[in-house]
C-alpha cells in the first residue's frame, strides 16, 4: 500500500460526486478518487512543515554618499 499527496486545494467533481481536497493531504494510492483522477496527486509530499522558502535577495540601494563625497541636495526657497 502506497500513499500520494494532494497537489492543490480544490473541490473535484468525479464519478462518485464532489470531494474537497486540501493541499498536502495524504491519500491511499488505491482510493477510487486517486485511481480515477491521478493528475490531482503527487508521489512526493507537496507541503513539508518547518521548511522555509528561500526569498530572493533584492539589491540594496546605497543610501549615503561615498566617503568624502557629497549628496545632491535641492535648495528650498
ZADO-1210 file (C-alpha; in nm, 4 decimals, padded with zeros to 6 digits):
<atoms>
<atom x="00.0000" y="00.0000" z="00.0000" code="UNK" pos="1"/>
<atom x="00.1427" y="00.3346" z="-00.1064" code="UNK" pos="2"/>
<atom x="00.0356" y="00.6902" z="-00.0486" code="UNK" pos="3"/>
<atom x="00.0008" y="01.0023" z="-00.2628" code="UNK" pos="4"/>
<atom x="-00.0284" y="01.3692" z="-00.1718" code="UNK" pos="5"/>
<atom x="-00.2857" y="01.6238" z="-00.2883" code="UNK" pos="6"/>
<atom x="-00.1215" y="01.8907" z="-00.5071" code="UNK" pos="7"/>
<atom x="-00.3734" y="02.1804" z="-00.4721" code="UNK" pos="8"/>
<atom x="-00.6671" y="02.2999" z="-00.2646" code="UNK" pos="9"/>
<atom x="-00.9816" y="02.2369" z="-00.4688" code="UNK" pos="10"/>
<atom x="-01.3187" y="02.0677" z="-00.4918" code="UNK" pos="11"/>
<atom x="-01.3127" y="01.7973" z="-00.7558" code="UNK" pos="12"/>
<atom x="-01.6091" y="01.6546" z="-00.9431" code="UNK" pos="13"/>
<atom x="-01.5768" y="01.2863" z="-01.0208" code="UNK" pos="14"/>
<atom x="-01.7970" y="00.9797" z="-01.0840" code="UNK" pos="15"/>
<atom x="-01.8986" y="00.9491" z="-00.7171" code="UNK" pos="16"/>
<atom x="-01.9852" y="01.3160" z="-00.6653" code="UNK" pos="17"/>
<atom x="-01.7718" y="01.6016" z="-00.5381" code="UNK" pos="18"/>
<atom x="-01.4838" y="01.5839" z="-00.2938" code="UNK" pos="19"/>
<atom x="-01.2893" y="01.8669" z="-00.1304" code="UNK" pos="20"/>
<atom x="-00.9120" y="01.8269" z="-00.1427" code="UNK" pos="21"/>
<atom x="-00.6575" y="02.0120" z="00.0700" code="UNK" pos="22"/>
<atom x="-00.3001" y="02.0553" z="-00.0477" code="UNK" pos="23"/>
<atom x="-00.0673" y="01.8148" z="00.1296" code="UNK" pos="24"/>
<atom x="-00.3348" y="01.5691" z="00.2461" code="UNK" pos="25"/>
<atom x="-00.2241" y="01.2061" z="00.2290" code="UNK" pos="26"/>
<atom x="-00.4375" y="00.9551" z="00.0374" code="UNK" pos="27"/>
<atom x="-00.4096" y="00.5809" z="-00.0223" code="UNK" pos="28"/>
<atom x="-00.2841" y="00.5361" z="-00.3793" code="UNK" pos="29"/>
<atom x="-00.5582" y="00.2775" z="-00.4432" code="UNK" pos="30"/>
<atom x="-00.8501" y="00.5000" z="-00.3333" code="UNK" pos="31"/>
<atom x="-01.1186" y="00.5284" z="-00.6037" code="UNK" pos="32"/>
<atom x="-01.0694" y="00.9057" z="-00.6426" code="UNK" pos="33"/>
<atom x="-00.6910" y="00.8655" z="-00.6806" code="UNK" pos="34"/>
<atom x="-00.7336" y="00.5905" z="-00.9399" code="UNK" pos="35"/>
<atom x="-00.9863" y="00.7980" z="-01.1375" code="UNK" pos="36"/>
<atom x="-00.8087" y="01.1376" z="-01.1115" code="UNK" pos="37"/>
<atom x="-00.4332" y="01.0684" z="-01.0646" code="UNK" pos="38"/>
<atom x="-00.3374" y="01.4102" z="-01.2067" code="UNK" pos="39"/>
<atom x="-00.4535" y="01.5704" z="-00.8791" code="UNK" pos="40"/>
<atom x="-00.1949" y="01.3843" z="-00.6721" code="UNK" pos="41"/>
<atom x="00.1836" y="01.3719" z="-00.6380" code="UNK" pos="42"/>
<atom x="00.4071" y="01.0892" z="-00.5214" code="UNK" pos="43"/>
<atom x="00.6227" y="01.3292" z="-00.3181" code="UNK" pos="44"/>
<atom x="00.4930" y="01.5489" z="-00.0324" code="UNK" pos="45"/>
<atom x="00.3659" y="01.8835" z="-00.1566" code="UNK" pos="46"/>
<atom x="00.3916" y="02.0584" z="00.1806" code="UNK" pos="47"/>
<atom x="00.6696" y="01.9985" z="00.4304" code="UNK" pos="48"/>
<atom x="00.6295" y="02.1679" z="00.7667" code="UNK" pos="49"/>
<atom x="00.9293" y="02.3517" z="00.9089" code="UNK" pos="50"/>
<atom x="01.0849" y="02.4235" z="00.5706" code="UNK" pos="51"/>
<atom x="01.1115" y="02.7926" z="00.4916" code="UNK" pos="52"/>
<atom x="01.1059" y="02.9246" z="00.1394" code="UNK" pos="53"/>
<atom x="01.4235" y="03.0952" z="00.0292" code="UNK" pos="54"/>
<atom x="01.3440" y="03.4541" z="-00.0555" code="UNK" pos="55"/>
<atom x="01.5249" y="03.6274" z="-00.3355" code="UNK" pos="56"/>
<atom x="01.7521" y="03.8980" z="-00.2053" code="UNK" pos="57"/>
<atom x="01.6924" y="04.2300" z="-00.3744" code="UNK" pos="58"/>
<atom x="01.9928" y="04.4509" z="-00.4344" code="UNK" pos="59"/>
<atom x="02.0493" y="04.7031" z="-00.1566" code="UNK" pos="60"/>
<atom x="02.0384" y="05.0662" z="-00.2545" code="UNK" pos="61"/>
<atom x="02.3149" y="05.2884" z="-00.1339" code="UNK" pos="62"/>
<atom x="02.1606" y="05.5465" z="00.0990" code="UNK" pos="63"/>
<atom x="02.4612" y="05.7635" z="00.1721" code="UNK" pos="64"/>
<atom x="02.7390" y="05.9185" z="-00.0290" code="UNK" pos="65"/>
<atom x="03.0815" y="05.7618" z="-00.0526" code="UNK" pos="66"/>
<atom x="03.3398" y="05.8862" z="00.1992" code="UNK" pos="67"/>
<atom x="03.4347" y="06.2460" z="00.1188" code="UNK" pos="68"/>
<atom x="03.1540" y="06.2577" z="-00.1333" code="UNK" pos="69"/>
<atom x="02.8577" y="06.4908" z="-00.1411" code="UNK" pos="70"/>
<atom x="02.4972" y="06.4084" z="-00.1970" code="UNK" pos="71"/>
<atom x="02.2873" y="06.6114" z="-00.4315" code="UNK" pos="72"/>
<atom x="02.0624" y="06.8464" z="-00.2405" code="UNK" pos="73"/>
<atom x="01.7687" y="07.0545" z="-00.3516" code="UNK" pos="74"/>
<atom x="01.7755" y="07.4114" z="-00.2227" code="UNK" pos="75"/>
<atom x="01.4464" y="07.5241" z="-00.0779" code="UNK" pos="76"/>
<atom x="01.3405" y="07.8836" z="-00.1012" code="UNK" pos="77"/>
</atoms>
